[in-house]
Amino acid sequence: MGHFSEVLKVLCILCLMKCVSGIGANWGTQASHPLPPDIVVQMLKDNGFQKVKLFDAEDDIMDALRKSGIQVMVGIPNDLLAGLASSEKTAENWVSTNVSKHVDGGVDIRYVAVGNEPFLQTFNGSYLQTTFPALQNIQAALIKAGLSNQVKVTVPLNADVYESSSGLPSDGDFRSNIHDLMLSIVKFLNDNAAPFTVNIYPFISLYDDPNFPLDYAFFQGAASPVIDGSITYNNVFDANHDTLVAALRKNGFGNLSIIIGEIGWPTDGDMNANLQYARQFNQGFMNHISSNQGTPLRPGPVDAYLFSLIDEDEKSIQPGNFERHWGIFYYDGMPKYQLSLGSTNSTLVGAKGVKYQDKKWCVFKPTASLDDPKVAPSVSYACGNADCTSLGYKTSCGDLDARGNISYAFNSYFQENDQDSRACDFSHLATVTTEDPSTPTCKFIIMIDADSAASWRLRPVEGGSGVAYLGLISFLTLLLVAL
């Protein structure tokens, strides 16, 4: 009996280790100079990530994941939903190209994420008619391909698809204007042994409401907890999660499995987006789920994907400047702060083999005048075609003076255009220097070497303010601004 109990204890420890180290990561690629996929996959492995969630099915990324031992959730962008909803053949072709081919090649695909937060209220109903039919057609295509037992369908949804009339988790139900649609989707997921995927963002609660209690966003107790009957909620994650559990229970699906598709905290672009808060939240979350206690209404291990792995300098900033700074790693795969993921590593392991451009920066000329009428349009152009989201009130570069702000904008554009000398002119207001203009809090970046970063993908500069390509087009555009 004693020997049996020792064996049981060891098995429990091994199970705990597996559960703890099973945290996933969201790998987005909306970056001007994305890290090569093989470097990212090695970084995932070095940090003990066993799962990764993708927003598309790029061949080079899937190839890098082949036989890596990493489980994959592959995404379908929202703009494909209409075509998939209207044609079973389109869905079959998508599965053949983006799932079957890669499974046959050794990629461990476990889920297909149909859309990304398609019922977000800011989308104004754009995907209400197409999401469920697309989900059904993808499931039918997986069945036809003989993959439905291995690969499950799901729809990553924002937490705004459910609500509570009283503010208490126990009163949770699905949003009234999509209630019937949500029940149809939930029943379909349940019938196909597929999970409900939800993205939970306590940071957004704080961003939307400056009076939101900061301690309630973290996992260290709250001065004013939420009392729901016999349950006390000390953090917003548990309360939000259990509002969903209550909604599922209320509608007869209390046992449906739940995946946290995205959860995290940004590090820049807003007064509450900083390294200290991000580390506090992410470490608090990791410690919370490492206990395997779950939440009051759903005890047990939590299946989650951190958002996100790496910063993306081309993400839309319509929701806020923080959107480009969700990574636990910087753009070059270097760790932002110490974070224990519960694996054998006590802190994050950075990317290996990253190549950088030369150590030179583009800055505002010391002899140039702040009163020059060409300064404002030049800065506007630089920020519109590069990334200036680290500038602003209480951001990492908020300590810069006017000349520093201009230099930061110029350098961002210069680096994004691979240090081309033509990208450091701005009507003769700028000059190249080999002296690092960074401050203790504000990093003037040197971009990843173009040969290593862009060798696997054409590198457009996106983001709502036009498209600029390195070379003649961007040079001519720059000249037009200068005139």
Beta strands, then each sheet from edge to edge (+ up, - down):
strand 1: 24-27
strand 2: 51-54
strand 3: 71-76
strand 4: 108-114
strand 5: 152-154
strand 6: 156-158
strand 7: 162-164
strand 8: 172-174
strand 9: 196-199
strand 10: 226-228
strand 11: 231-233
strand 12: 258-263
strand 13: 303-306
strand 14: 361-364
strand 15: 430-433
sheet 1: 5+ 4+ 3+ 2+ 1+ 13+ 12+ 9+ 6+
sheet 2: 7+ 8-
sheet 3: 10+ 11-
sheet 4: 14+ 15-
end
